[in-house]
């Protein structure tokens, strides 16, 4: 199965970066994309946020690894999504950069 990976640096503490990811999933992914994202599952495994969901009939799975200075999102793409790999990676990177620059006290970006 094809892979995707995006790394975004941040200046937050590891704990604050994790909190932002949790809030982002609940407040943006679940609410904003509720019509196109289903079967969302997520759980922390140490510093990794494992996730999976369905969108447009495709299963996407991966993990967000949070360190003291960056967040890395990596996962598997179905073959049917390969033609969109560049767009998927650039949108993930754009959203993560906005999220990590928003700071913990602000509302996550939409």
N, C-alpha and C positions, 0 to 999 in steps of 0.2 A: 504494500500500500504506500502511496506517495506521502511524503512528509512535508510539514511546514515548520518554520521557526522564525521567531522575531525576538530581538533583545532590545530593551530600552533602559538606559541608565536613569538613576534617580538619586536624589540627595536626602531622601527621607530615612528614618530609621526602618529597620526591617519590620518591626511591629506596625508602624504607621502605614507602610506599603501594603501589608497584609490586610489591615482594616479597610484601606481604600478599595482593594480588590473585592472584599466581601460586600461593601456598600455598592460598588459599581455593579456587581452581578445582580443584587437585589433591586436596586433602584433604577438601573438602566436596562440591563439585558432582560430581566423578567418583565418589567413594565413596558418599556418602549418597543421591544420586539416580541411581545407575547403572541402576536398573530402569526409570526413566522418561526418561532423557536418553541419546541416542545420537548418533553421528557428530559428536562434539564436535571442533571445530577452533578453534585460537587461535594468534595470533602477534602480536608487537609490531611496530608501525610507528611508530617514534619514541616519542612519549608516549601513543600509542593502542594499546590491546589489542583487536585485531579478533577477533571470535568468531562462531561459528555452531554450531548444534546442532539436532537434531530432538527434539521431545517430543510425545507423544500424536499422532503423525502430522503435526505441523506443523513447518515450518522457521522458526527464529528466527535473525536475524542482526543484528549491531550492533557497537558499539565502546565501550570504557571509556577515557575520556580522563583522564589523571592530571596534575594541576597541583600547584603548591606548596601549595595550600590547599583543593582540592576534587577529587572524583572525579565525573565525569559519565558515566552509562551511557545510551546512546541506540541506538535500532535500529528495525527494521521488524517489525510484527506481521502475521500473516496475517489476512484479514478474518474468518475463523472464530474468531479469538481476541479480537475487538474487545469482546465483552461482558465479557471478563475484564480489560480494559486497566487499570482502576482497581486491581483486586486485584494484578495483576502489578506495576504501578508501586509500590504500597505495600509489597509483599513485597521487591522489589529494594531499596527505600529502607531498610526495616527491617534487612535483611541487611548492607547497606553501612554503615549507622550502627553496627551491632554490630562489624563488621569493623574499621572505622577507629578505633573507640574501644578495641579490644582491645589495640592496641600490637603492635609487631613481635616482641617477645620471648614473647608468649603464643600459645597455640594458637588458630587461627581459630575463630570461633563456628560452631556447627552449627545 
